[in-house]
Amino acid sequence: MADSNYVYDVLVVGGGNAALCAAITARRAGASVLVLECATKDFRGGNSRHTRDIRYMHRAATDFVISAYDEEEFWRDLLGVTGGATNEHLARLTIRESETLGDWMPANGVRWQKPLRGTLHLTRSNLFMLGGGKAMMNAYYDTAAKLGVELHYETEVRELKISDGDFLSAEAACNGRIGTIAAKAIVVASGGFEANIPWLKEYWGEAAENFVIRGTPHNQGTMLKQLLQHGAKPVGDPRGCHAVALDARAPKFDGGIVTRLDSVPFGIVVNKKVKRFYDEGEDFWPKRYAIWGKLIAEQPEQIAYSIIDSKALPHFMPSVFPPIEAGSIAELARAFEIDPNALVSVVDEYNRSAKGGRFDPGTLDECRSEGLDPPKSHWARPIDTPPYYGYPLRPGITFTYLGVAVNEQARVVMQDDRPGKNIFAAGEVMAGNILGRGYLAGFGLTIGSVFGRIAGREAARHAGF
Ligand SMILES: Cc1cc2nc3c(=O)[nH]c(=O)nc-3n(C[C@H](O)[C@H](O)[C@H](O)COP(=O)(O)OP(=O)(O)OC[C@H]3O[C@@H](n4cnc5c(N)ncnc54)[C@H](O)[C@@H]3O)c2cc1C
């Protein structure tokens, strides 16, 4: 347990990317810093340890990105995915400040690698971490420890004492003991509430019981709830979340990146009632993969099945679970315990509608269905070449969008629009200021890194450094 008799300069709650960026920055400024992380040492690093790449602004190609990605293009991409649900001032600040991350991260132990094949067309805009997020987090923890940041694991902050926007102290639990931690400033970097099924049920009803959580079970939103209860201004749609199509065989929590399924555009998807429910070939998968979680969440029992044939297999990155294989469509249906006759007739109808045209997985090709409802706009080849394959799909929640409002100093803004005195937030807990809707691959880390550094700098400044 951390020292209850000592007043730290900066208390950082959380142990992911945003937290460590804040802790390292505050410590380098000269502040005494305490990091409290819920997870055990082995599982430290929250959702950040599942990441692979980070989006950043740059003016020219480097050894690791193939050409420039400037502020305006970055901003346009963000506008495109959010449809305007973003705070332009904070978004542009994030974009501009991201330019220094290409050097800051290696200066703190992160190493880059060239992008691998099949990485969602990110070779221009995103940097890939060697060893992924796990190696990145290990590097940050190592740097923080060497700088003298005090780190405590298996310590859950449960309550914040806040009076009129002024943070006083935190109640933390460790090994059954509760302690009070005092600090001159606090940085809340404890992620979203995506692992809190009862909270998700408030917006999604019983369906949330069938959601799979892609990341850490520790992101329960306890700190988010505390800040909101103490008068922080909420931002973001409470029902909003980033959710993808996941292999239904994935573990309930922490399956990470390898359970995502990219087979959807190359076949058809049916629900438990053996009905297609959306255009599987509407657009390139990187632009659509994040809508499929929500689509599946709206189906009976929150389950769906991706059906493909052997022609499709080479066109997507395999996931960790092998597909279910069958010699016929009826056999595949029986393996999924759905109606075989219905699946045969759905596949027949689809095959009759797939009128040919040149198939090209690299473009929005002209291989589209005719007279099918819903249509399949691209990559509509008949499912006719055995063996046939299928994957069961569940909604996989990556993170939630509800958060607290912040200003450009990462200071939490209260409901009367005044900034809190010494309360800062970084990462997923405030990402809704910038990403009100949709998602840009690699942007979660950008927001957390930029606002983590700002929060660390400003918290240290508040403490007199
Ligand atoms: C499978 C997967 C892949 C992803 N891939 C990418 C990618 O490649 N690029 C990208 O930019 N984004 C990616 N994301 C999103 C990315 O993980 C997040 O945007 C980012 O990591 C959020 O960082 P954070 O520090 O805010 O939260 P987290 O990294 O989740 O850290 C939150 C921390 O707070 C701790 N905590 C929570 N509550 C408490 C409490 N009460 N007391 C103490 N500690 C607490 C948790 O244990 C955890 O350590 C991915 C997410 C997932 C799940």
Ligand as a Chemical Component Dictionary entry (heavy atoms), coordinates in Angstrom:
data_LIG
# 
_chem_comp.id                   LIG 
_chem_comp.type                 NON-POLYMER 
_chem_comp.pdbx_formal_charge   0 
_chem_comp.three_letter_code    LIG 
# 
loop_
_chem_comp_atom.comp_id 
_chem_comp_atom.atom_id 
_chem_comp_atom.alt_atom_id 
_chem_comp_atom.type_symbol 
_chem_comp_atom.charge 
_chem_comp_atom.model_Cartn_x 
_chem_comp_atom.model_Cartn_y 
_chem_comp_atom.model_Cartn_z 
_chem_comp_atom.pdbx_ordinal 
LIG C1  C1  C 0 -7.928  -5.460 -28.466 1  
LIG C2  C2  C 0 -7.681  -3.984 -28.563 2  
LIG C3  C3  C 0 -6.847  -3.491 -29.547 3  
LIG C4  C4  C 0 -6.618  -2.123 -29.658 4  
LIG N1  N1  N 0 -5.733  -1.680 -30.612 5  
LIG C5  C5  C 0 -5.431  -0.373 -30.665 6  
LIG C6  C6  C 0 -4.371  0.100  -31.515 7  
LIG O1  O1  O 0 -3.681  -0.664 -32.192 8  
LIG N2  N2  N 0 -4.130  1.449  -31.525 9  
LIG C7  C7  C 0 -4.827  2.336  -30.734 10 
LIG O2  O2  O 0 -4.564  3.540  -30.779 11 
LIG N3  N3  N 0 -5.799  1.897  -29.898 12 
LIG C8  C8  C 0 -6.106  0.577  -29.837 13 
LIG N4  N4  N 0 -7.047  0.151  -28.940 14 
LIG C9  C9  C 0 -7.685  1.148  -28.054 15 
LIG C10 C10 C 0 -6.681  1.486  -26.956 16 
LIG O3  O3  O 0 -6.395  0.340  -26.221 17 
LIG C11 C11 C 0 -7.176  2.572  -26.029 18 
LIG O4  O4  O 0 -7.617  3.693  -26.752 19 
LIG C12 C12 C 0 -6.058  3.030  -25.085 20 
LIG O5  O5  O 0 -5.208  1.991  -24.732 21 
LIG C13 C13 C 0 -6.645  3.625  -23.849 22 
LIG O6  O6  O 0 -5.605  3.933  -22.953 23 
LIG P1  P1  P 0 -5.954  4.337  -21.482 24 
LIG O7  O7  O 0 -4.649  4.544  -20.797 25 
LIG O8  O8  O 0 -6.954  5.420  -21.452 26 
LIG O9  O9  O 0 -6.712  3.052  -20.881 27 
LIG P2  P2  P 0 -6.141  1.598  -20.514 28 
LIG O10 O10 O 0 -4.911  1.265  -21.269 29 
LIG O11 O11 O 0 -7.274  0.642  -20.633 30 
LIG O12 O12 O 0 -5.719  1.741  -18.994 31 
LIG C14 C14 C 0 -6.678  1.898  -17.983 32 
LIG C15 C15 C 0 -5.989  1.456  -16.701 33 
LIG O13 O13 O 0 -6.720  1.874  -15.566 34 
LIG C16 C16 C 0 -6.685  0.827  -14.600 35 
LIG N5  N5  N 0 -7.824  1.074  -13.718 36 
LIG C17 C17 C 0 -9.145  1.113  -14.043 37 
LIG N6  N6  N 0 -9.870  1.464  -12.963 38 
LIG C18 C18 C 0 -9.005  1.653  -11.944 39 
LIG C19 C19 C 0 -9.151  2.022  -10.565 40 
LIG N7  N7  N 0 -10.351 2.285  -10.040 41 
LIG N8  N8  N 0 -8.041  2.087  -9.787  42 
LIG C20 C20 C 0 -6.809  1.823  -10.302 43 
LIG N9  N9  N 0 -6.610  1.473  -11.610 44 
LIG C21 C21 C 0 -7.700  1.399  -12.405 45 
LIG C22 C22 C 0 -6.737  -0.439 -15.424 46 
LIG O14 O14 O 0 -6.259  -1.544 -14.712 47 
LIG C23 C23 C 0 -5.812  -0.037 -16.588 48 
LIG O15 O15 O 0 -4.470  -0.265 -16.269 49 
LIG C24 C24 C 0 -7.268  -1.230 -28.779 50 
LIG C25 C25 C 0 -8.095  -1.716 -27.767 51 
LIG C26 C26 C 0 -8.293  -3.085 -27.647 52 
LIG C27 C27 C 0 -9.175  -3.599 -26.532 53 
# 
loop_
_chem_comp_bond.comp_id 
_chem_comp_bond.atom_id_1 
_chem_comp_bond.atom_id_2 
_chem_comp_bond.value_order 
_chem_comp_bond.pdbx_ordinal 
LIG C1  C2  SING 1  
LIG C2  C3  SING 2  
LIG C2  C26 DOUB 3  
LIG C3  C4  DOUB 4  
LIG C4  N1  SING 5  
LIG C4  C24 SING 6  
LIG N1  C5  DOUB 7  
LIG C5  C6  SING 8  
LIG C5  C8  SING 9  
LIG C6  O1  DOUB 10 
LIG C6  N2  SING 11 
LIG N2  C7  SING 12 
LIG C7  O2  DOUB 13 
LIG C7  N3  SING 14 
LIG N3  C8  DOUB 15 
LIG C8  N4  SING 16 
LIG N4  C9  SING 17 
LIG N4  C24 SING 18 
LIG C9  C10 SING 19 
LIG C10 O3  SING 20 
LIG C10 C11 SING 21 
LIG C11 O4  SING 22 
LIG C11 C12 SING 23 
LIG C12 O5  SING 24 
LIG C12 C13 SING 25 
LIG C13 O6  SING 26 
LIG O6  P1  SING 27 
LIG P1  O7  DOUB 28 
LIG P1  O8  SING 29 
LIG P1  O9  SING 30 
LIG O9  P2  SING 31 
LIG P2  O10 DOUB 32 
LIG P2  O11 SING 33 
LIG P2  O12 SING 34 
LIG O12 C14 SING 35 
LIG C14 C15 SING 36 
LIG C15 O13 SING 37 
LIG C15 C23 SING 38 
LIG O13 C16 SING 39 
LIG C16 N5  SING 40 
LIG C16 C22 SING 41 
LIG N5  C17 SING 42 
LIG N5  C21 SING 43 
LIG C17 N6  DOUB 44 
LIG N6  C18 SING 45 
LIG C18 C19 SING 46 
LIG C18 C21 DOUB 47 
LIG C19 N7  SING 48 
LIG C19 N8  DOUB 49 
LIG N8  C20 SING 50 
LIG C20 N9  DOUB 51 
LIG N9  C21 SING 52 
LIG C22 O14 SING 53 
LIG C22 C23 SING 54 
LIG C23 O15 SING 55 
LIG C24 C25 DOUB 56 
LIG C25 C26 SING 57 
LIG C26 C27 SING 58 
# 
